[in-house]
Amino acid sequence: MTGSLTSTVSLDANQRRVVIIAARFNASLVDQLVEGATQAWRDHGGEPARLLLERVPGAFELPLAAKMFAASGGVDAVVALGCVIRGDTPHFDYVAGECARGLMEAGLSTGVPVIFGVLTTETLAQAEERADQRRMNKGRESMEAALEMIQLLAPPARAPRAPRTARRLAKRQTKTRARKR
């Protein structure tokens, strides 16, 4: 199955702060995801100093680190990157499922976007295709999803209010007009 993230939203990383949490397990693949996410950050105007990169042992450890960063108040979003490839045992199901559940819970409990950028594939070839910079790099897509969610969840700009004294004066004038009638 192929697909890509397409958005009509203009993404802007300027003045944002994002952390990428990357698993060390399957490092050659995860490093490609990190490269894609980092390039997307730069392409959308992100300052290198405002993009953090932290490593954890594997995909199973991503949720705890994601929740810690999301709850810290120091980042606008968390991008979790990893790779779990199915083997001959049910280990894949436990790791992939709990990783997904934990990352979702981290985002829901903190209100901070936590993006699931973990490859969960049947084969190494599928993982290589999804990590490849020239093809469908899911790291890039994950960063772009984070930027879109930051914009979506940002509080809407409020119309500027008149200074307090101007509001009081307007209120008095309204009361005066009402009395004259």
Secondary structure, DSSP 8 states (H G I E B T S, - for coil): -------SS----TT--EEEEEESTTHHHHHHHHHHHHHHHHHTT--GGGEEEEEESSGGGHHHHHHHHHHHTS-SEEEEEEEEE--SSTHHHHHHHHHHHHHHHHHHHH-S-EEEEEEEESSHHHHHHHH-TTTT-HHHHHHHHHHHHHHHHS---------HHHHHHHHHHHHHHHHH-
